[in-house]
Amino acid sequence: MGDVKHYQRPKEAIEKIRDLAKDINIAMLCTNLSNTPISTCPMATQEVDDAGQIWFLSVKNSNHNHDIEQDGRAQLIYAHPNQFAFLSLYGTAEILDDRQKIEELWSPEAKIWFQKGKDDPNISLIRFLPEEGYYWDTKTNKMIAFLKMAASLVTGKTMDDGIEGKLKL
């Protein structure tokens, strides 16, 4: 079994989140956590700031915005199977209408969802404040990890070189 690390200091946890979220970029935002099935939708991560807050641009009248307004508890799930990197975060989300922050986060790719540009009146922000999380990552590059998994199948011995750990914020 791989190493298990516990990032108790927020700065280390934030750096781990920033590192994984930057490489993966797209998260599944899970809302309406009290009901099943939970609501999920893919969201492009715009920023993980120095305080560990994760920012998204969102459509004001979307289902996930409605869910967050009713109950801010949310979960983010990042997965990059090709890199053997995964991140699950639990926390609180809130909807904000901050034109200055929208301007700061705006990118040309955002126009895919907001055809009127950064001044589109239907843009809102989602600020996700993680409280805790868990990640799985490999210590080595993916080719070595793949070869070790293949060797494990042949030999019947576990050859996990992954790193996993808890994040507390």
VENPE-V886043 format. One record per helix or strand of 3 or more residues. SS is the DSSP state (helix for helix, strand for strand). FROM is the first residue (numbers start at 1). LEN is the number of residues. Records with the same first field share a line. If there is no record, write none. Layout:
SS = FROM-LEN  FROM-LEN
This chain:
strand = 3-5  26-6  39-6  53-7  73-8  85-12  123-16  162-7
helix = 10-15  63-8  81-3  99-7  108-5  117-3  142-14
